[in-house]
Amino acid sequence: MGATVGAETGSAAPLRPAEVWRRAEDARSFLDRAAAELATLKSELDGMLRVSPGDRVLDVGCGTGADVRAIAARVGPAGRVVGLDSSKEQIDRAVPAGPGDAPVEFHHGDATALPFPDDGFDAARAERVIEHVPDPAAAVAEMLRVVRPGGQVLITDPDHGLWAPDLDDRGLTRRIMGWWGDHVPNPWVARQLRDLLVRAGARDVTVTARPVVLTSLVAADSLTWIGKAAGAAAAQGVATPEEAREWGEEILRRDAEGRFLMLGTFVIVSGTKP
């Protein structure tokens, strides 16, 4: 991944940022390599999901079902866990739960029009999903619709306006990162999640902000594709070719020397259906 930072700068057919974010699901293949940096956040998120044996749970944006299977073990054979994803390829690769766990189902579908009846789940969750959906308000409202009264909606996303790499040129870094983050479909949705849940009718809405520390370019790429930003910034005129080259080379150099650091913020929002 890292070698592309400098290689794309000034190339004949540079990668445009919008093209990267349209392929945002490709980043999922890198998340396992970022697991150490995300482990604390993941553990806290799992602990905040209020589920008990026998519960029915929906995972929106389930990918190949890792969280579905983990929840199935928690709710047991009397429960039910359903995963939904907009990528048919991901759904086709989903793996069933283990013996003794809850039965699981996987559906290809749209988060803004969930194919489930009202009040059908005890809890619904979405992790790093709402940032990519075309209509965040509709997706949040749909999650609240399909949980029963008293049921929980739990959502987390990173705030793409708060990614902060440690690089020497502060002005250039602000310029590129601000522009690059705006190519996520919903770059500030993390800070909007509370408002979206309240407007959808949830009560007892809580907000938790958690820092994320990324110490490798691979981990940072899995969440932001920063390794593609220099070449795209030069192609779009956000930075001169020389500025972009130097900025990208510094990223590579820091990563090679074990000095790479990027800070970020994830927001976890939980609400209850009245």
BAFI-3210 file (N, C-alpha, C; in Angstrom, 3 decimals, decimal comma, padded with zeros to 6 digits):
// residues 274
n [1|2|3|4|5|6|7|8|9|10|11|12|13|14|15|16|17|18|19|20|21|22|23|24|25|26|27|28|29|30|31|32|33|34|35|36|37|38|39|40|41|42|43|44|45|46|47|48|49|50|51|52|53|54|55|56|57|58|59|60|61|62|63|64|65|66|67|68|69|70|71|72|73|74|75|76|77|78|79|80|81|82|83|84|85|86|87|88|89|90|91|92|93|94|95|96|97|98|99|100|101|102|103|104|105|106|107|108|109|110|111|112|113|114|115|116|117|118|119|120|121|122|123|124|125|126|127|128|129|130|131|132|133|134|135|136|137|138|139|140|141|142|143|144|145|146|147|148|149|150|151|152|153|154|155|156|157|158|159|160|161|162|163|164|165|166|167|168|169|170|171|172|173|174|175|176|177|178|179|180|181|182|183|184|185|186|187|188|189|190|191|192|193|194|195|196|197|198|199|200|201|202|203|204|205|206|207|208|209|210|211|212|213|214|215|216|217|218|219|220|221|222|223|224|225|226|227|228|229|230|231|232|233|234|235|236|237|238|239|240|241|242|243|244|245|246|247|248|249|250|251|252|253|254|255|256|257|258|259|260|261|262|263|264|265|266|267|268|269|270|271|272|273|274]
n.u [000,819|001,845|003,790|002,431|002,040|004,021|004,354|002,106|002,045|001,982|001,574|000,452|-002,214|-003,755|-005,137|-008,349|-009,785|-012,553|-012,967|-011,580|-013,081|-015,520|-014,934|-014,910|-015,456|-013,402|-011,488|-012,048|-010,647|-008,239|-008,667|-008,191|-005,454|-005,248|-006,134|-004,964|-004,722|-007,394|-008,511|-009,204|-011,294|-013,124|-013,671|-014,930|-017,179|-018,515|-019,130|-020,995|-023,245|-026,382|-027,310|-028,884|-029,123|-031,192|-032,031|-032,901|-031,017|-029,800|-027,309|-026,171|-024,573|-022,829|-020,713|-018,660|-019,595|-018,352|-018,961|-021,613|-021,416|-020,055|-021,945|-023,963|-022,933|-023,161|-025,942|-026,952|-028,508|-031,258|-031,626|-031,498|-029,733|-029,208|-027,605|-026,963|-025,926|-024,775|-023,206|-023,209|-021,206|-019,804|-021,804|-022,161|-019,840|-020,125|-019,960|-021,460|-022,689|-021,229|-021,680|-024,217|-024,572|-026,620|-029,039|-028,189|-028,717|-028,114|-028,442|-028,665|-028,937|-030,384|-029,422|-031,002|-033,540|-034,651|-035,316|-037,211|-039,763|-041,531|-040,393|-039,018|-036,585|-034,409|-032,189|-030,154|-027,277|-024,577|-021,489|-018,972|-020,383|-022,542|-021,255|-020,938|-023,414|-026,031|-028,091|-027,989|-029,832|-032,151|-031,197|-030,576|-033,115|-034,463|-033,125|-034,006|-036,712|-036,978|-036,361|-037,710|-040,015|-038,191|-035,943|-032,500|-030,464|-027,314|-024,550|-021,508|-019,018|-016,132|-014,960|-014,303|-013,313|-011,500|-009,158|-005,711|-002,665|000,788|002,819|005,329|004,700|002,342|000,360|000,028|-000,716|-003,176|-004,594|-004,602|-005,702|-008,190|-009,487|-009,318|-010,760|-013,337|-014,220|-015,268|-018,479|-020,133|-018,592|-018,639|-020,457|-020,259|-020,259|-022,800|-024,514|-025,860|-027,823|-029,236|-030,327|-031,918|-033,731|-034,964|-036,506|-035,537|-034,870|-033,081|-030,481|-027,092|-023,684|-020,443|-017,094|-014,166|-010,660|-008,469|-005,450|-003,174|-000,448|000,848|001,183|-000,330|-002,454|-003,585|-004,304|-006,318|-008,487|-008,638|-007,372|-005,117|-002,717|-003,215|-003,646|-001,739|-000,978|-003,502|-004,114|-002,218|-003,025|-005,503|-004,956|-004,851|-002,533|000,795|002,755|005,342|004,962|003,142|004,670|006,775|005,289|004,038|006,341|007,366|005,466|005,907|008,573|008,457|006,862|008,500|010,595|009,435|008,094|005,619|002,524|-000,885|-003,720|-007,107|-010,724|-013,372|-016,903|-019,354|-022,696|-025,645|-029,042|-032,467|-035,506|-038,641]
n.v [-001,200|001,294|002,055|003,218|005,855|007,738|006,856|007,410|010,115|012,692|010,927|009,620|008,833|009,597|008,458|009,336|010,887|010,427|008,045|006,246|006,289|005,343|002,742|001,916|-000,374|-002,065|-001,508|-003,062|-005,457|-004,835|-004,435|-006,421|-006,253|-003,922|-004,515|-004,526|-001,817|-001,131|-002,721|-002,066|-000,208|-001,853|-003,832|-002,283|-001,392|-003,820|-004,472|-002,520|-003,227|-004,200|-007,173|-010,343|-013,880|-015,496|-013,234|-011,241|-009,985|-007,445|-006,840|-004,246|-003,711|-005,945|-007,239|-010,047|-011,333|-011,539|-010,180|-010,898|-013,634|-013,563|-012,316|-014,199|-016,249|-015,059|-014,696|-017,218|-020,481|-020,047|-017,565|-015,167|-014,025|-011,574|-010,576|-007,848|-006,553|-004,237|-005,189|-007,762|-009,556|-009,682|-010,801|-013,269|-014,481|-014,878|-016,573|-019,270|-019,427|-021,019|-024,393|-024,745|-022,059|-019,111|-019,345|-017,960|-015,443|-014,129|-011,248|-009,589|-006,214|-002,883|-000,359|001,850|001,071|-001,216|-004,676|-005,719|-006,353|-003,997|-003,591|-006,020|-006,826|-007,111|-005,566|-003,426|-002,895|-000,935|-000,623|001,445|002,088|003,907|006,142|005,690|005,314|006,386|007,983|009,002|009,729|008,303|005,681|005,486|005,964|003,729|001,649|002,152|001,757|-001,036|-002,245|-003,421|-001,732|-000,327|-001,531|-001,469|000,756|000,836|002,562|003,210|005,344|006,702|010,095|011,897|014,411|014,713|013,272|013,078|013,182|012,943|015,094|017,143|019,556|021,581|023,293|022,306|019,707|020,124|021,164|019,063|016,886|017,901|018,275|015,677|014,105|014,986|013,520|011,178|009,721|010,629|012,494|013,776|012,433|011,060|012,929|013,768|011,765|011,606|013,617|012,590|010,226|011,257|012,826|010,800|009,731|008,358|007,680|008,431|008,846|008,346|009,482|008,603|009,356|008,140|007,915|006,933|005,393|005,175|003,473|002,618|002,722|000,914|000,359|002,924|003,304|001,404|002,609|005,200|005,522|007,123|006,723|007,023|009,675|011,711|011,488|011,865|014,440|016,007|015,547|016,768|019,378|020,339|020,319|021,196|019,304|018,955|019,573|017,543|015,270|015,497|015,440|012,911|011,313|011,800|010,522|007,833|007,568|008,009|005,827|003,657|003,998|003,455|005,526|006,476|008,096|008,515|010,142|009,658|009,915|008,054|007,875|006,703|005,965|005,442|004,541|004,266|002,690|004,219]
n.w [000,000|000,911|-000,993|-003,039|-002,427|-003,230|-005,826|-007,402|-007,632|-009,916|-012,011|-015,202|-015,318|-012,812|-009,704|-008,772|-005,882|-005,370|-006,705|-005,143|-002,759|-003,638|-003,840|-001,243|000,242|-000,342|001,507|003,673|003,594|004,684|007,338|009,243|009,552|010,884|013,315|015,882|016,562|016,674|018,583|021,267|020,976|019,616|021,522|023,493|022,100|021,618|024,246|024,835|023,450|024,162|024,715|025,323|026,147|023,796|022,445|019,521|016,921|014,746|012,356|010,596|007,589|007,512|006,248|005,761|007,958|010,523|012,952|013,199|013,718|016,165|017,800|017,636|019,192|021,668|022,087|021,877|021,173|021,301|020,321|017,563|014,792|012,361|009,436|007,272|004,147|001,667|-000,318|-002,495|-003,008|-000,582|001,052|-000,206|000,560|003,228|006,376|008,143|011,591|014,517|015,883|018,325|018,630|017,981|015,313|012,136|009,620|006,357|004,409|001,296|000,844|001,279|003,446|003,852|003,376|004,933|004,698|006,583|009,065|011,229|014,607|014,947|016,060|018,917|019,176|017,138|015,203|013,782|012,302|011,256|008,910|008,356|007,476|004,796|003,524|001,252|002,314|005,326|007,405|006,742|006,979|009,742|010,844|009,834|011,182|013,782|013,425|013,019|015,432|018,527|020,828|023,470|022,585|021,409|019,466|018,134|017,040|015,358|013,983|012,304|012,611|009,881|009,680|011,634|011,465|012,080|010,996|011,949|010,605|009,001|007,574|008,449|007,350|004,699|005,289|006,624|004,443|002,505|003,965|004,818|002,354|001,294|003,148|002,658|000,528|001,368|001,458|003,631|005,505|008,037|009,526|011,928|014,024|013,727|014,407|016,892|016,646|014,464|015,528|017,614|016,142|014,738|016,681|018,877|022,350|025,421|024,412|024,073|023,869|023,033|022,707|021,271|021,163|018,480|017,788|015,300|014,124|011,876|008,319|006,900|008,671|008,805|006,128|005,916|007,020|006,020|003,535|003,218|001,963|-000,721|-001,064|-001,703|-004,468|-005,641|-004,745|-006,072|-008,706|-008,744|-008,286|-005,730|-004,329|-005,315|-007,696|-006,608|-003,875|-003,187|-003,734|-001,835|000,525|000,389|000,329|002,859|004,461|003,707|004,531|007,321|008,016|007,239|008,995|011,385|012,634|012,078|012,726|013,263|014,443|015,416|015,739|016,914|017,090|019,226|019,352|021,140|021,310|022,467|021,563|021,928]
ca.u [000,000|002,590|004,550|001,612|001,979|004,834|004,316|001,013|002,203|002,422|001,408|-000,360|-003,630|-003,817|-006,363|-009,138|-010,244|-013,905|-012,898|-011,161|-014,151|-016,567|-014,510|-014,580|-015,530|-012,103|-010,703|-012,335|-009,626|-007,093|-009,017|-007,540|-004,089|-005,361|-006,883|-004,338|-005,063|-008,838|-008,985|-009,839|-012,575|-014,002|-014,097|-015,889|-018,412|-019,182|-019,666|-022,120|-024,413|-027,173|-027,981|-028,969|-029,524|-032,532|-032,341|-032,841|-030,099|-029,518|-026,040|-026,267|-023,222|-022,206|-019,581|-018,707|-020,310|-017,577|-019,709|-022,823|-021,067|-019,727|-023,202|-024,685|-022,418|-023,655|-027,387|-027,211|-029,380|-032,628|-031,645|-031,477|-028,898|-029,350|-026,658|-027,338|-024,850|-025,090|-022,325|-023,576|-019,977|-019,547|-022,821|-021,874|-018,675|-020,424|-019,787|-022,447|-022,240|-020,794|-022,688|-024,600|-024,842|-027,904|-029,107|-027,890|-029,167|-027,423|-029,277|-028,159|-029,971|-030,119|-029,595|-032,028|-034,850|-034,408|-036,392|-037,672|-040,941|-041,362|-040,313|-038,637|-035,304|-034,146|-031,101|-029,577|-025,980|-023,885|-020,108|-018,276|-021,306|-023,365|-020,415|-020,952|-024,738|-026,437|-029,024|-027,773|-031,044|-033,035|-030,620|-030,751|-034,544|-034,808|-032,645|-034,902|-038,016|-037,041|-036,198|-038,925|-039,982|-037,210|-034,759|-031,336|-029,724|-025,929|-023,871|-020,218|-018,328|-015,062|-015,172|-013,238|-012,757|-010,614|-007,931|-004,577|-001,337|001,937|003,680|006,011|004,063|000,995|-000,572|-000,242|-001,448|-004,569|-005,198|-004,858|-006,588|-009,536|-010,032|-009,412|-011,853|-014,630|-014,621|-016,104|-019,855|-020,651|-017,370|-018,871|-021,660|-020,059|-020,706|-024,224|-025,301|-026,785|-028,944|-030,031|-031,106|-032,943|-034,744|-035,694|-037,432|-034,926|-034,717|-031,889|-029,364|-025,785|-022,590|-019,112|-016,025|-012,994|-009,513|-007,832|-004,051|-002,708|001,009|001,393|000,476|-001,339|-003,621|-004,201|-004,941|-007,531|-009,576|-008,684|-006,675|-004,191|-001,651|-003,587|-004,024|-000,750|-001,122|-004,783|-004,056|-001,480|-003,834|-006,646|-004,498|-004,915|-001,123|001,661|003,418|006,471|004,416|002,555|005,752|007,460|004,340|003,923|007,603|007,498|004,632|006,627|009,782|008,072|006,390|009,651|011,435|008,660|007,703|004,324|001,460|-002,078|-004,747|-008,467|-011,786|-014,601|-018,035|-020,303|-023,975|-026,636|-030,369|-033,507|-036,793|-039,692]
ca.v [000,000|002,528|002,432|003,990|007,258|008,528|006,379|007,977|011,548|013,089|009,875|010,023|008,580|009,549|007,996|010,418|010,486|009,886|006,661|005,459|006,141|004,488|001,370|001,916|-001,712|-002,717|-001,283|-004,072|-006,502|-004,393|-004,180|-007,394|-005,789|-002,788|-005,000|-004,142|-000,427|-000,998|-003,740|-001,468|000,321|-002,971|-004,448|-001,400|-001,409|-005,085|-004,407|-001,595|-003,834|-004,819|-008,387|-011,448|-015,127|-015,498|-011,986|-011,133|-008,872|-007,112|-006,166|-003,552|-003,611|-007,078|-007,819|-011,506|-011,869|-011,792|-009,717|-011,727|-014,892|-013,274|-012,053|-015,470|-016,975|-014,400|-014,853|-018,645|-021,160|-019,530|-016,252|-015,074|-012,908|-011,321|-009,622|-007,255|-005,777|-003,782|-005,893|-009,167|-010,345|-009,928|-011,730|-014,595|-015,045|-014,960|-017,905|-019,509|-019,476|-022,318|-025,230|-024,270|-020,620|-018,751|-019,406|-016,678|-015,233|-013,045|-010,658|-008,503|-005,203|-001,458|000,110|002,894|000,436|-002,543|-005,600|-006,390|-005,697|-003,181|-004,190|-007,419|-007,127|-006,529|-004,600|-003,283|-002,239|-000,618|-000,227|001,988|001,877|005,070|007,085|005,359|005,146|007,614|008,787|008,594|009,889|007,182|004,454|005,511|005,801|002,337|000,817|002,341|001,170|-002,501|-002,765|-003,357|-000,722|-000,699|-002,083|-000,580|001,004|001,158|002,929|003,891|005,746|007,675|011,449|012,104|015,750|014,723|012,490|013,986|012,565|013,732|015,417|018,405|020,728|021,621|023,905|021,380|018,571|020,565|021,338|017,771|016,039|018,448|017,979|014,224|013,593|015,357|012,587|010,153|010,176|011,372|012,573|014,270|011,814|010,620|013,991|013,997|010,584|011,891|014,372|011,705|009,326|012,046|013,183|009,587|009,430|007,579|008,325|008,008|008,796|008,614|009,676|008,315|009,603|007,349|008,138|005,799|005,672|004,333|003,578|002,092|003,195|-000,095|000,597|004,188|003,094|000,603|003,468|006,515|005,514|008,257|006,392|007,446|011,093|012,607|011,465|012,456|015,879|016,618|015,461|017,669|020,745|020,725|020,538|021,115|018,002|018,904|019,481|016,217|014,288|015,594|015,020|011,463|010,678|011,854|009,446|006,581|007,565|007,807|004,456|002,758|004,182|003,146|006,770|006,934|008,248|009,282|010,082|009,808|009,844|007,326|008,263|005,617|006,533|004,420|005,071|003,288|002,963|004,449]
ca.w [000,000|001,087|-002,170|-003,961|-002,037|-004,123|-007,203|-008,163|-007,787|-011,235|-013,000|-016,352|-015,041|-011,355|-009,070|-008,197|-004,562|-005,391|-007,142|-003,989|-001,776|-004,201|-003,569|000,179|000,816|-000,504|002,719|004,691|003,569|005,459|008,733|010,108|009,813|011,790|014,471|017,155|016,857|016,880|019,516|022,442|020,521|019,288|022,771|024,144|021,318|021,896|025,591|024,883|022,807|025,232|024,250|026,269|025,487|023,225|021,737|018,061|016,691|013,358|012,080|009,315|007,059|008,203|005,548|005,697|009,105|011,748|014,120|013,284|014,385|017,562|018,511|017,707|020,353|022,882|022,296|022,021|020,202|021,343|019,697|016,103|014,359|010,935|008,870|005,983|003,531|000,312|-001,244|-002,677|-002,911|000,832|001,539|-000,768|001,266|004,661|006,957|009,196|012,987|014,982|016,545|019,651|018,587|017,386|013,851|011,507|008,242|005,676|003,373|000,463|000,884|001,393|004,821|003,915|003,169|005,480|004,310|007,794|009,633|012,430|015,955|014,832|016,690|020,239|019,018|015,803|015,272|012,533|012,613|010,095|007,801|008,045|006,732|003,372|002,931|000,562|003,109|006,719|008,224|006,449|007,534|011,200|011,108|009,549|012,279|014,919|013,076|013,073|016,793|019,347|021,893|024,479|021,931|021,277|018,231|018,483|015,802|015,483|012,767|012,523|012,106|008,901|009,833|012,798|011,279|012,301|010,877|012,404|009,464|009,264|006,969|009,008|006,415|003,605|005,847|006,796|003,127|001,868|004,760|004,763|001,037|001,117|003,963|002,086|-000,509|001,972|001,245|004,792|006,306|009,394|010,062|013,308|014,932|013,469|014,750|017,996|016,096|013,620|016,380|018,301|015,145|014,384|017,769|019,951|023,660|026,193|023,460|024,681|022,917|023,553|021,738|021,609|020,282|017,830|017,511|014,205|014,102|010,624|007,136|006,553|009,510|008,401|004,837|006,057|007,478|005,367|002,254|003,163|001,035|-002,067|-001,053|-002,310|-005,913|-006,011|-004,479|-007,175|-009,918|-008,627|-008,079|-004,310|-003,999|-006,481|-007,753|-005,670|-002,520|-003,000|-003,681|-000,550|001,568|000,294|000,706|004,320|004,998|003,505|005,345|008,721|008,183|007,135|010,176|012,577|013,298|011,586|013,726|012,903|015,467|014,920|016,728|016,615|017,923|019,462|019,781|021,479|021,599|022,787|020,924|022,941]
c.u [000,852|003,312|003,738|001,584|002,768|004,663|003,237|001,175|002,742|002,275|000,442|-001,847|-003,823|-005,168|-007,088|-009,696|-011,632|-013,915|-012,466|-012,335|-015,331|-016,217|-014,187|-014,628|-014,215|-011,263|-010,936|-011,261|-008,398|-007,397|-008,391|-006,139|-004,085|-005,976|-006,278|-004,718|-006,531|-009,371|-009,723|-011,214|-013,567|-014,541|-015,141|-017,230|-019,196|-019,830|-020,877|-023,378|-025,167|-027,942|-027,880|-029,320|-030,983|-032,885|-032,203|-032,066|-029,860|-028,174|-026,113|-024,857|-022,354|-020,960|-019,721|-019,185|-019,528|-018,341|-021,002|-022,524|-020,731|-020,987|-024,007|-024,215|-022,949|-025,135|-027,809|-028,259|-030,823|-032,750|-031,663|-030,646|-028,970|-028,307|-027,147|-026,171|-025,257|-024,234|-022,731|-022,348|-019,653|-020,540|-022,555|-020,710|-018,932|-020,408|-020,815|-021,827|-021,868|-021,909|-022,955|-024,863|-026,223|-027,896|-028,875|-028,425|-028,361|-028,276|-028,491|-029,248|-029,449|-030,401|-030,687|-033,428|-034,738|-035,592|-036,922|-038,873|-040,589|-041,185|-039,812|-037,359|-035,222|-033,046|-030,664|-028,288|-025,460|-022,519|-019,388|-019,094|-022,011|-022,553|-020,497|-022,345|-025,200|-027,329|-028,899|-029,030|-031,998|-032,512|-030,819|-032,220|-035,002|-034,329|-033,550|-036,257|-038,059|-036,749|-037,509|-038,875|-039,098|-035,944|-033,704|-030,874|-028,341|-025,144|-022,521|-019,637|-017,158|-015,483|-014,013|-012,728|-011,727|-009,402|-006,724|-003,263|-000,257|002,886|004,198|005,261|002,608|-000,021|-000,961|-001,043|-002,909|-005,278|-005,566|-005,852|-008,016|-010,223|-010,264|-010,585|-013,215|-015,073|-015,228|-017,548|-020,412|-019,517|-017,577|-020,035|-021,489|-020,548|-022,188|-025,113|-026,279|-028,028|-029,843|-030,887|-032,223|-034,074|-035,566|-036,665|-036,853|-034,898|-033,455|-030,666|-028,073|-024,727|-021,268|-018,101|-014,775|-011,854|-009,020|-006,415|-003,569|-001,203|001,643|000,560|-000,590|-002,607|-004,342|-004,907|-006,250|-008,730|-009,713|-008,098|-005,730|-003,051|-001,944|-003,701|-003,035|-000,908|-002,411|-004,772|-003,296|-002,319|-004,974|-006,236|-004,623|-003,512|-000,325|002,297|004,576|005,982|003,891|003,635|006,441|006,569|004,200|005,192|007,822|006,662|005,364|007,846|009,453|007,606|007,559|010,530|010,696|008,196|006,327|003,315|000,319|-003,134|-006,116|-009,464|-012,962|-015,681|-018,995|-021,583|-024,954|-027,959|-031,356|-034,809|-037,862|-040,746]
c.v [001,248|002,977|003,269|005,462|008,110|008,134|007,056|009,466|011,864|012,022|010,326|009,858|008,472|009,080|009,174|009,968|009,891|008,428|005,750|005,226|005,355|003,024|001,197|000,521|-002,468|-002,577|-002,358|-005,145|-006,124|-004,292|-005,190|-006,926|-004,549|-003,203|-004,562|-002,727|-000,263|-001,919|-003,138|-000,916|-000,804|-003,631|-003,596|-001,403|-002,685|-005,062|-003,504|-002,152|-004,640|-006,021|-009,462|-012,722|-015,070|-014,265|-012,134|-009,861|-008,708|-006,396|-005,579|-003,273|-004,722|-007,615|-009,327|-012,145|-012,127|-011,363|-010,496|-013,005|-014,670|-013,030|-013,341|-016,308|-016,374|-014,683|-016,318|-019,192|-020,677|-018,170|-016,338|-013,860|-012,806|-010,295|-009,135|-006,452|-005,401|-004,473|-007,358|-010,066|-010,673|-010,950|-013,147|-015,272|-015,235|-016,405|-018,101|-019,506|-020,899|-023,119|-024,724|-022,782|-020,370|-019,010|-018,022|-016,656|-014,077|-012,569|-009,596|-007,443|-003,812|-001,001|001,164|002,356|-001,011|-003,469|-006,413|-005,643|-004,836|-004,076|-005,630|-007,815|-006,491|-005,486|-004,586|-002,487|-001,934|-000,070|000,176|001,791|003,163|006,124|006,870|005,310|006,454|008,530|008,376|008,682|008,722|005,888|004,387|005,302|004,360|001,405|000,937|001,689|-000,323|-003,075|-002,580|-002,173|-001,191|-001,281|-001,019|-000,454|001,497|001,376|003,552|004,182|006,642|009,044|011,774|013,539|015,830|013,817|013,434|013,226|013,517|013,918|016,846|019,631|020,791|022,206|022,973|020,177|018,927|020,623|019,993|016,949|016,567|018,129|016,488|013,649|013,883|014,432|011,314|010,608|011,023|011,573|013,003|013,555|011,366|011,673|014,312|012,863|010,844|012,601|013,473|010,752|010,063|012,384|011,973|009,164|008,617|008,386|007,782|007,867|009,195|008,711|009,421|008,560|008,867|007,625|006,833|006,226|004,673|004,544|002,914|002,623|002,199|000,128|001,870|004,051|002,332|001,442|004,757|006,537|006,713|007,998|006,770|008,963|011,983|012,660|012,114|013,965|016,607|016,638|016,466|019,122|021,239|021,003|020,503|019,732|017,887|018,781|018,070|015,145|014,301|015,106|013,497|010,747|010,724|010,765|008,114|006,477|007,312|006,367|003,483|002,821|003,883|004,369|007,267|007,024|009,042|009,049|010,276|009,693|009,058|007,787|007,064|006,226|005,386|005,108|003,949|003,668|003,146|003,342]
c.w [000,000|-000,164|-003,133|-003,612|-002,997|-005,572|-008,014|-008,392|-009,163|-012,292|-014,077|-016,074|-013,536|-010,854|-008,452|-006,849|-004,560|-005,817|-006,000|-003,066|-002,328|-003,988|-002,091|000,784|000,637|000,756|003,753|004,741|004,377|006,953|009,694|010,479|010,710|013,118|015,801|017,550|017,206|017,971|020,709|022,098|020,278|020,547|023,481|023,412|021,583|023,283|025,724|024,225|023,853|024,676|025,319|025,517|025,019|022,434|020,227|017,729|015,187|013,271|010,679|008,802|007,603|007,516|005,437|006,992|010,364|012,992|014,289|014,054|015,861|018,380|018,654|018,885|021,652|023,130|022,327|021,080|020,216|020,668|018,181|015,737|012,838|010,514|007,517|005,452|002,107|-000,740|-001,340|-002,568|-001,461|001,389|001,038|-000,054|002,756|005,137|008,063|010,588|013,367|015,629|017,954|019,719|017,978|015,888|013,268|010,085|007,665|004,501|002,602|000,409|001,148|002,819|004,945|003,658|003,637|005,183|005,486|008,367|010,844|013,652|015,957|015,548|018,075|020,177|017,562|015,933|013,868|012,898|011,336|008,823|007,398|007,292|005,230|002,742|002,287|001,380|004,572|007,581|007,997|007,053|009,050|011,558|010,866|010,667|013,487|014,652|013,347|014,450|017,559|020,293|023,053|023,899|021,675|019,835|018,628|017,191|016,131|014,106|013,153|012,001|011,177|008,873|010,941|012,651|011,298|012,194|011,381|011,230|009,626|008,762|007,412|008,035|005,287|004,098|006,071|005,443|002,505|002,666|004,766|003,452|000,860|001,904|003,379|000,967|000,050|001,780|002,387|005,802|007,749|010,075|011,508|014,300|014,757|013,968|015,891|017,472|015,255|014,447|017,111|017,334|014,724|015,475|018,902|021,245|024,328|025,278|024,160|023,588|023,630|022,444|022,190|020,637|019,684|017,457|016,467|014,030|012,883|009,472|006,716|007,366|009,092|007,062|004,971|006,457|006,690|003,959|002,121|002,190|-000,404|-002,181|-001,803|-003,828|-006,367|-005,815|-005,589|-008,445|-009,917|-008,395|-006,660|-003,785|-005,293|-006,520|-006,773|-004,236|-002,242|-002,891|-002,329|000,589|001,572|000,706|002,211|004,983|004,890|004,412|006,821|008,961|008,160|008,375|011,474|013,328|012,866|012,732|013,107|013,971|014,831|016,055|016,175|017,580|018,010|020,019|020,010|021,798|021,803|022,100|021,994|022,945]
res [m|g|a|t|v|g|a|e|t|g|s|a|a|p|l|r|p|a|e|v|w|r|r|a|e|d|a|r|s|f|l|d|r|a|a|a|e|l|a|t|l|k|s|e|l|d|g|m|l|r|v|s|p|g|d|r|v|l|d|v|g|c|g|t|g|a|d|v|r|a|i|a|a|r|v|g|p|a|g|r|v|v|g|l|d|s|s|k|e|q|i|d|r|a|v|p|a|g|p|g|d|a|p|v|e|f|h|h|g|d|a|t|a|l|p|f|p|d|d|g|f|d|a|a|r|a|e|r|v|i|e|h|v|p|d|p|a|a|a|v|a|e|m|l|r|v|v|r|p|g|g|q|v|l|i|t|d|p|d|h|g|l|w|a|p|d|l|d|d|r|g|l|t|r|r|i|m|g|w|w|g|d|h|v|p|n|p|w|v|a|r|q|l|r|d|l|l|v|r|a|g|a|r|d|v|t|v|t|a|r|p|v|v|l|t|s|l|v|a|a|d|s|l|t|w|i|g|k|a|a|g|a|a|a|a|q|g|v|a|t|p|e|e|a|r|e|w|g|e|e|i|l|r|r|d|a|e|g|r|f|l|m|l|g|t|f|v|i|v|s|g|t|k|p]
***
